[in-house]
């Protein structure tokens, strides 16, 4: 039986794709990262700004974002960006809006965008951000 070269090429490509997908799965690549606890927020904050050591944190429900404050009063907003986390230290340009289920924080940087956080203590963070 002679196979058409196109069928063989298709079969080889399919096998290669499945092998690569298996390797990615085995290495746990992709997937969704989550901020599970204060230690995870501290790690993410340190990756964003070397030396930033949070003394107070609040993690959004689901772990997709967080707010962190250090002992000098700086506040950082952290959000999921792909399967990693990105963050910004808030300045006076930052705006915050309280909503029924949390906060919307706009760090004042168009390329970063606004961050929606469903928090247990939104009033504390809204007040702290407004005092910057």
C-alpha positions as CSV (number, residue, x, y, z in Angstrom):
1,X,0.0,0.0,0.0
2,X,1.4,3.4,-1.1
3,X,0.5,6.4,1.0
4,X,0.1,9.8,-0.5
5,X,2.9,12.1,0.5
6,X,0.4,14.7,1.7
7,X,-1.2,12.2,4.1
8,X,2.2,11.3,5.4
9,X,3.1,14.9,5.9
10,X,-0.2,15.5,7.7
11,X,0.3,12.5,10.0
12,X,3.9,13.6,10.8
13,X,2.8,17.1,11.6
14,X,-0.1,15.9,13.8
15,X,2.3,13.6,15.8
16,X,4.8,16.5,16.2
17,X,2.1,18.8,17.5
18,X,0.9,16.2,20.0
19,X,4.5,15.6,21.2
20,X,5.0,19.4,21.7
21,X,1.7,19.7,23.5
22,X,2.7,16.9,25.8
23,X,6.0,18.5,26.6
24,X,4.4,21.8,27.4
25,X,1.8,20.1,29.6
26,X,4.6,18.1,31.4
27,X,6.5,21.4,32.0
28,X,3.3,23.0,33.3
29,X,3.6,25.8,30.7
30,X,0.6,28.0,30.2
31,X,-2.3,27.8,32.6
32,X,-3.5,30.6,34.8
33,X,-1.4,31.9,37.7
34,X,-3.1,33.1,40.8
35,X,-2.1,35.1,43.9
36,X,-3.0,32.5,46.5
37,X,-1.6,34.2,49.7
38,X,0.5,37.1,51.0
39,X,3.7,35.4,50.2
40,X,2.7,35.2,46.5
41,X,1.8,38.9,46.5
42,X,5.2,39.7,48.1
43,X,7.0,37.7,45.4
44,X,5.1,39.4,42.6
45,X,5.7,42.9,44.1
46,X,9.4,42.2,44.4
47,X,9.5,41.1,40.8
48,X,7.9,44.4,39.8
49,X,10.0,46.7,42.1
50,X,13.1,45.4,43.7
51,X,13.0,46.1,47.4
52,X,9.3,46.6,47.6
53,X,8.3,44.7,50.8
54,X,4.5,44.8,51.5
55,X,3.3,45.3,55.0
56,X,-0.4,45.1,54.1
57,X,-1.9,43.3,51.1
58,X,-5.4,42.5,49.8
59,X,-6.0,39.8,47.2
60,X,-8.9,40.1,44.8
61,X,-11.3,37.1,44.8
62,X,-9.9,34.6,42.4
63,X,-6.4,35.7,42.9
64,X,-6.1,37.6,39.6
65,X,-5.1,40.9,41.2
66,X,-3.9,42.5,44.4
67,X,-3.0,45.7,46.2
68,X,0.1,46.0,48.4
69,X,1.4,48.8,50.6
70,X,4.9,49.0,52.0
71,X,6.1,50.7,55.2
72,X,6.8,53.9,53.4
73,X,3.2,54.2,52.2
74,X,3.8,53.3,48.6
75,X,0.9,51.3,47.1
76,X,1.3,48.9,44.3
77,X,-1.5,47.4,42.1
78,X,-0.7,44.0,40.7
79,X,-2.7,42.2,38.0
80,X,-2.4,39.0,35.9
81,X,-0.7,39.5,32.6
82,X,-0.7,36.3,30.7
83,X,0.5,33.6,33.1
84,X,2.7,36.1,35.0
85,X,1.9,39.2,37.0
86,X,2.6,42.9,36.3
87,X,2.3,45.8,38.6
88,X,2.6,49.5,39.0
89,X,3.4,51.7,42.0
90,X,0.6,54.2,42.2
91,X,1.3,57.9,42.0
92,X,-0.9,61.0,42.4
93,X,-2.1,60.4,38.9
94,X,-3.9,57.2,40.1
95,X,-7.7,57.2,40.3
96,X,-9.9,54.8,42.2
97,X,-13.6,54.2,42.0
98,X,-15.6,52.1,44.5
99,X,-18.2,49.8,43.1
100,X,-20.7,47.4,44.7
101,X,-18.3,44.5,44.5
102,X,-14.9,46.2,45.0
103,X,-12.7,48.8,43.4
104,X,-11.5,49.9,40.0
105,X,-8.0,51.2,40.1
106,X,-6.6,53.3,37.3
107,X,-2.9,53.8,37.8
108,X,-2.9,56.7,35.4
109,X,-0.9,54.8,32.8
110,X,-2.9,54.0,29.6
111,X,-0.7,51.1,28.6
112,X,-1.3,49.3,31.9
113,X,-5.1,49.9,32.0
114,X,-7.5,49.8,34.8
115,X,-7.7,47.0,37.3
116,X,-10.9,45.6,38.8
117,X,-10.5,44.2,42.3
118,X,-13.2,42.4,44.2
119,X,-12.0,43.0,47.8
120,X,-13.2,42.5,51.3
121,X,-11.8,45.9,52.4
122,X,-12.4,48.3,49.5
123,X,-13.0,51.4,51.6
124,X,-9.5,51.2,53.2
125,X,-7.8,51.0,49.8
126,X,-9.9,53.7,48.2
127,X,-9.0,56.0,51.1
128,X,-5.3,55.1,50.9
129,X,-5.1,55.7,47.2
130,X,-7.0,59.0,47.4
131,X,-4.4,60.2,50.0
132,X,-1.5,59.7,47.6
